[in-house]
Amino acid sequence: MTSTTLFYIIIAILIINFIIDKILDALNAKHFKDKLPEDLQDVYDETEYEKSQNYKATNYKFGIVTSVFSMLLTLGFLLFDGFEFVDNIARSYSDNAIIIALIFFGIIMIGSDVVSIPFSYYSTFVIEEKFGFNKTTRKTFILDKIKGWLMMAIVGGGILALIIWFYQVTGTHFWLYAWGLVALFTLFMNMFYSKLIVPLFNKQTPLEAGSLRDKISEYAQTVGFKLDKIFVIDGSKRSTKANAYFSGFGSEKRVTLYDTLINDLDDEEIVAVLAHEVGHYKKKHIIFNLFASILLTGLTLFILSLFISNPLLSNALGVEIPSFHIGLIAFGLLYSPISEITGLIMNVFSRKFEYQADDYAKNTYKGEPLITSLKKLSKNSLSNLTPHPAYVFMHYSHPTLLERIKNLRA
């Protein structure tokens, strides 16, 4: 195989992925104005449903603009040897492979992020603002970007530097060391993400004593689940949309509730949502997802180790001097169809796990408060209640609201 053939394979993968995504988006959009099923008639009144349809249509049109722009930018970068241009800039500053790679990825990552800022700004301050979701100030928007870049530089740069160093020292066996590093990092982040990273972006406070905390503690005791750490996060700082999540293991396990969730739901509904989260923990879904992620990372790194030394990867992107960082970009583009397949498989498991967590909440607490909470959350985020089945299969990590309600009432 020649580098030219490999180049055209990369172009074909990008275009095919793009076409499939746009077809799925179009199929989904055709269902935006479907009549609501009987079980969902009480989610929206006529005015609210019209608002949700407008929100979906607006995001769909905006999504076409952003994805077409991104696609054209990527193709332009490939066709006009953009990677070679950035590689030459990086090489003008150093002869060290690690420093060259850090400069290269720094330019690529920050450059792509800067280009996307106008779209992100429009989405936040025009679309989300128009439909009453946005609470982000321009200062928070800018600070989030800067903090994100710093995190990417420190964490991402550190991991990349170590992986390249492993490659320099051990050759094709680098994948084992890289896998160990990423596995340890993944475990560490699962344990301490809420404690170390979240406070950089949001304020977290322990849930104050009162009826809600008492009800949560009472439920936790009935299922033999020790839950001392219940935190409230100021999600309303950025959006009116609500959420809750479970994180950590052992002494570090905690539940985090968005303040918007506490405002939107009554106590029984919040306990039902927490019962669902406890279900994920009790059914070992968190451990499964963690180890599945680590195993998939190992598989990806192993396949990368088989090809990374081949100069064809770098030459396919128009770069004459073979290097780990250019090979990594080419491999990422070629590997994307496999990523799509593994993503689909993980979504199948995820949807199955959501049913199991719902069943756990229904059996250990109550089903009806979970149903009403799901309806309220869907209504308050103007969710699409009539998605196309193909779109659900390809993109949804959760069953649809209708499917979850039918399961909870079964």
C-alpha positions, 0 to 999 in steps of 0.5 A: 500500500502506498501513502497516497492510497492511505491518504484516500482511505482517510478521506473516504472514512471522513466523508462516509462518517459525515454522510452517515451522521447527516442522514441520521440527523435528517431522519431524526429531524423528520420526527420532531413534529410527531404526535406525542404518545399517550404516555407522554401527553402530560409532559408538555402542553401545546405551547411548551411542545411547540417551544421544544420543537423549535428548540430541536429544529434550531439546534438541528440547523445549527448542527448542520452549519457547525459540522459542515464547517468542521468537515471542510476545515478538516478536509482542507487541512488534509488536502493542503498539507496543514499537518506538515505546516504545523509540524515544520513550525514545531520543529523550528523550535526544538530537535527533541521529539517530545517538545516537538509533539507538545508544540504540534498538539498545542497548536492543533488543539488550541487552534481548533478550539479558537476556531470553534469559539464563535460557534460555542459562543453563538450556541450559549449566548444566542440559542440557549439564551433564546430558549431560557437555558443560559445562565453563563456570563461572558466572564465564566465563558472565557474563564472556562476556556482558559481553565480548559486549555490549562488542564489540557496542557498540564494533564494531556501534555504530561500524559502525551510526553510520558507515552512518547518517552515510553516509545523512545525507551521501549520501542513497540512495547511502549503500549504496555507502559502507556496502557498502565499509565492511562489505566492508573490515570483513569482509576485516579480520575474516577476516584478524585474527579469530583474532589479535585477537578470539579471545584476548578469550575463549580462550587460544591457544598454539602447538602444541608440538614433537613427533610431531603437529607433525612429521606436520602439517608433513610433510603440509603440505610434500607438498601445497606448503602453507606452514603455520607457525602452528598453534595450540591453543585451550582449548576445554575451558574451555567444553565437551567438544565438539571442533573445528578451523578455518582462518583468515586469508590469506597470512602470517596464515593459521593452523590452530587446533585445540581441545585437546579435538580433540587429546585425542579423536583420534590423530595420523593422524586430526588430520592427516586433519582438517587435510588436509580444512581445507587442501582448503578453502583449496586449492579456494578455498572460503574466498575464494568464501565471503568474496566471496559474503558481500560480494556478498550484503551489497551486494545487501541494502544496495542493496535497503535503499536503495530502501525506507529513505526510505519512511515506510511502513516506520517507520509499519508498526511503529507509529512516527510519526516516520520514521527510518533505524533503525526503517526498518532493523528493518522492512526486516530483517523483510520481507527475511527470506524472501529471506535464507532463500533465499540461506541455502539456496543458500549451504548447497547450495554449502557441502555441495558444498565439504565433499565436495570438501574430503573428496576432497582429504584422501582423495587427498592423505592418507588417507580412513580416518583422516578417517572414523574422526575424523568418527565419533569427533567425532559420537559425542563430541558425541552428534550426530544420525546420522539427520536428516530429508532436508528438515531437512538441506536447509534447515539443514545446511551439511555433508552428513550423516555417512553421506553423507560416509562413502559419498563417502570410500569411493567 
